[in-house]
Structures are given as structure tokens and as C-alpha cells.
Amino acid sequence: MQAYIIALLKRSWRMFATVTKVMLPVMIAVQVAEYFGLVDLIGRLIAPAMALLHMPPEAGIIWVTTLFVGIYGGLATLAGLAHALDMTTAQLSALSAMMLIAHAIPVEQSIVRRAGAGFGVTAALRIGTAIVYGAAVSWACHLTGTLSEPLSFEWLRGSSFLPEGQTAGYMGWIQATAFSLLLTFLIIAGLVMILDGMDRLGITRRITAAMTPLLKVSGLNAQVAPVTTVGVLLGLTYGGALIIEEAEKQNFSARTRFLALAWLSLSHSLIEDTLILLALGADIWIILVGRVAITLTIVAILARLTDRGDWRAVAASGQTP
């Protein structure tokens, strides 16, 4: 038992070390930008656009960082702006859904392009879906009063644990940053244990089996559905690599690859990334159930269009039928 726990902690530490290489530079950049007034400037510039989504300007800064750097980069920005962030559960859920749908575009869509679908069309698909879905969720909840509870993110910086008078200045920032990184390690360690437990109990295998028919319903070829399911659960990088490998073995058509990669682009890493944002307070119906539903709908529409011979989407991806 002791050896098992030590092994999990070592794995968690390796993951944390990798994540810290992303988060710490972003945290420093946010602090520097805030010191020179750049955060306020950017906030004022994007405020009108974010108002259309019924979100505060800071949400736009968080999402743009996520688009380029990834989920952990977005979380680092959120932690850096926690003291100024004023959001409801609905707004956080909408922002979280946008982060989950569209993140790390330069890296992940390069993998998608290598697997057989164009960078531009899949990137546009992710960003467009994220904006439309995020706006729909935010406005629907606002108009109905759903999930209207205000949220505080000060716990991300450990403000309540710091002695009074030590939350400002450089020392306060260093302590808050250290606390945020410690919290990140604890979350990663918890996720590693949960995922390992799910794997040992066969839960992951059952989820994979349940997802495969769902992917087929959306129009995916039965041959590519199993490898796509693995990517949907574990991540686009792994799923894309599997599709590259299987495409070489089974000679998948351009349409098959495009639909599988569209699924992966919109919904992947359903377990790990979803759990991280649930820990922040996002609603599971919005960031998991709704995200899968919108993905199924979009891929089903793309499948219908390409099945009728409309290859504009595939042509835009740089492939030939």
C-alpha cells in the first residue's frame, strides 16, 4: 500500500512539474501586466465583446490565454485575477465550457492536421462553437435566473489563510502564488488517484463501452469509433496519435478522419479536464452533458452534409474525398 501511494505521488509530482512550467510564467506575466495597467487596458478593450456574451472582461482574458496556452494556463490567469473576478456560477460554467471546447489551439490543432483534418477549419469549429455555446448558456441562465449565485475565487490565492496585511505587495503575491501552486498539486494528486481508481475498478472501461454507440449515432464509422472514444476520454493528443496510427493501417477515408477529428476537437479529455473545472464550481450539466450534446449535434450535422456529397467542410480541411 505504501509503495502504491508513493508511486501515485511520484506520478503526480511529474505531472505537476510539467504543469508548473506552463502556469508559473503565465502567473508572472499576469502580475507584470497588472502592475503596468495592461490588464485594465485589455479589459476595457474587450469589455464590449464580453458584454455580448454576458460575461465580465476578465473572462475574456482568461479564455484568450486558454486558447493559446491551454487549460492550466487559463487557470493560472484565473488565479492571478481572482481578486478582481466577479462572476456567477452560470458565468463560470459558461466560461469553463468555452475553455474545455477551445484551448491550446496552436498545439492541438497541429496534431489534428497531422491526423488528417485541416488546422483552420477545425480551429474555427472549436472557437465558433465555444463562443456560441458559452453565450447561449450565459444568457439563458441570466434570463431565467438559473445558477445565479455569486462566486468568490479568493480561495485560489489563499487570502483567508494569510495574516492580515500580508495579502498585498510582492510578498503577498509570492505567498498567494505558492498557495495556488500547492492547491494545483493537491488537485492533480487527487485526480491521479481518482483516475487510477476508476481504471482499477473497470469504470473507465465501462464509460468507453458506453461512449462507442454514442459516437456511432453521430455518424462516425464503426471502425474509427473505438479509437475516437479513447481520445474523447483521455485527450486529443493521445486520440490524434491513435487515429494517425489506425488511419495508416485501415486506410480511413477523408470523411471518416474529418468526422472523428471534429468529435475529438470539440470534446476530449472528458474526465480529467472536466473534474478540474468542476472543482472550481462549474455546473456538470453545462460543462459535461451539454458539451457532449452539442458535439453530437454538430458532428451529426457534418456527417449528414458530407454523406449527401457536400464536401465543402472536408475541402476546407485540405483533404480530398
Beta strands, then each sheet from edge to edge (+ up, - down):
strand 1: 87-88
strand 2: 150-151
sheet 1: 1+ 2-
end
